[in-house]
Structures are given as structure tokens and as C-alpha cells.
Amino acid sequence: MRGLIFLRMAVMAGHPARHCTFISHFKNRSIMWNEADNSLYRKFSFKDFSEAFAFMTRVALEAEKMNHHPTWKNTWNTVEVWLNTHDAGDVVTDKDRKLAKAIDALL
């Protein structure tokens, strides 16, 4: 997937399943998804509102294809995304990790 590499690292000793960071390297940029409170989380920053909204549109199309939809918030040039699987009891599953990879590929 265009040089996308995912690594899973425990960030809190004793809680590797609950608190993890997912790091991908894409076009020489370090991108982090944090796993906490049964969600993958990432905050994205863009040049302006139009760029942020265009990103959200691309994510929406990908999420619709995967039939897996994020919880998100947009304030001007920032987009915050939370991923978890509602029908699995609001926990992080492979569906969330796949959507996170797909979102990273949209940058």
C-alpha cells in the first residue's frame, strides 16, 4: 500500500492491549494513532477549513465502501477521528485498524 508500514508499540507497561500507539510512515511523515479507552484516536491538522473538509469527504467515501464509519469532529482546520466497532461492543477491532490504514493512505 504505497509504502505504508504499521508498527504496534505498547506505550504503557502493563497495559499493552489497552494503550498502544500505531505508527505508520507514509511519504516520510510519521503518523500516529493512539489506542485508549477502547478507541483508536488521531487528530489531523490542515491548512484551512476547505482542506479539512475535503479530507473528511475522502474519508467518508472510504468509510462508506468499508461500511465502517468513524466518530469525528471538525473545528476549522482540524479533524479529530475516533474509531471503534460498535457491533463488537465498542472495542477496537481489525475493522478499525483497516480503516485507520485507509485514512492514512488518503493523506
C-alpha positions as CSV (number, residue, x, y, z in Angstrom):
1,M,0.0,0.0,0.0
2,R,2.3,2.7,-1.3
3,G,5.0,2.2,1.3
4,L,2.6,2.2,4.3
5,I,4.1,0.3,7.3
6,F,2.3,-0.2,10.5
7,L,4.0,-0.9,13.8
8,R,2.3,-1.6,17.1
9,M,4.1,-0.5,20.2
10,A,3.0,-0.6,23.8
11,V,3.2,2.8,25.3
12,M,2.2,1.9,28.9
13,A,3.9,-1.0,30.6
14,G,1.4,-3.5,32.0
15,H,-1.4,-2.4,29.6
16,P,-0.3,-3.3,26.1
17,A,-3.7,-4.3,25.0
18,R,-5.4,-1.1,26.2
19,H,-2.8,1.6,25.5
20,C,-1.0,1.3,22.2
21,T,0.3,3.6,19.5
22,F,0.1,2.7,15.9
23,I,2.7,4.4,13.8
24,S,2.9,4.4,10.0
25,H,5.5,6.0,7.8
26,F,4.0,7.5,4.7
27,K,5.8,9.8,2.4
28,N,8.4,10.5,5.1
29,R,5.8,11.6,7.6
30,S,5.2,10.0,11.0
31,I,1.6,9.4,11.6
32,M,0.3,8.2,14.9
33,W,-2.9,6.6,16.0
34,N,-3.3,6.2,19.8
35,E,-5.4,3.4,21.3
36,A,-7.0,4.3,24.6
37,D,-10.5,3.9,26.1
38,N,-11.5,1.3,23.5
39,S,-10.9,3.6,20.5
40,L,-8.2,4.4,18.0
41,Y,-7.7,8.2,18.0
42,R,-6.0,10.7,15.7
43,K,-6.0,14.4,15.3
44,F,-5.3,15.8,11.9
45,S,-4.3,19.4,11.1
46,F,-4.7,21.1,7.7
47,K,-4.0,24.4,6.0
48,D,-7.6,25.6,6.3
49,F,-11.2,24.6,6.6
50,S,-11.6,23.7,2.9
51,E,-8.6,21.3,3.1
52,A,-10.0,19.7,6.3
53,F,-13.5,19.3,4.8
54,A,-12.0,17.8,1.6
55,F,-10.2,15.2,3.7
56,M,-13.4,14.4,5.6
57,T,-15.2,13.9,2.2
58,R,-12.5,11.4,1.1
59,V,-12.7,9.6,4.5
60,A,-16.5,9.5,4.2
61,L,-16.3,7.8,0.8
62,E,-13.8,5.2,2.0
63,A,-15.7,4.5,5.2
64,E,-18.9,4.0,3.2
65,K,-17.1,1.5,0.9
66,M,-15.9,-0.4,4.1
67,N,-19.3,0.0,5.8
68,H,-17.4,1.2,8.9
69,H,-18.0,4.8,10.0
70,P,-15.9,6.9,12.2
71,T,-16.9,9.2,15.1
72,W,-15.3,12.5,14.3
73,K,-15.2,16.2,15.0
74,N,-14.2,19.1,12.8
75,T,-13.2,22.6,14.0
76,W,-11.9,24.9,11.3
77,N,-8.6,23.3,10.1
78,T,-8.6,20.3,12.5
79,V,-10.3,16.9,12.2
80,E,-10.4,14.5,15.2
81,V,-11.2,10.9,14.5
82,W,-12.2,8.1,16.9
83,L,-12.5,4.5,15.6
84,N,-14.1,1.5,17.3
85,T,-16.5,-1.2,16.3
86,H,-20.0,-0.6,17.7
87,D,-21.4,-4.1,16.8
88,A,-18.4,-5.7,18.6
89,G,-19.2,-3.9,21.9
90,D,-17.4,-0.6,21.2
91,V,-13.9,-2.0,21.2
92,V,-11.1,-1.7,18.7
93,T,-11.1,-4.5,16.0
94,D,-9.3,-5.2,12.8
95,K,-12.1,-3.2,11.0
96,D,-10.8,-0.1,12.9
97,R,-7.1,-0.8,12.0
98,K,-8.0,-1.3,8.4
99,L,-9.9,2.0,8.3
100,A,-7.0,3.7,10.0
101,K,-4.7,2.4,7.3
102,A,-7.1,3.6,4.6
103,I,-7.4,7.0,6.2
104,D,-3.6,7.3,6.3
105,A,-3.4,6.5,2.6
106,L,-5.7,9.5,1.9
107,L,-3.1,12.0,3.2
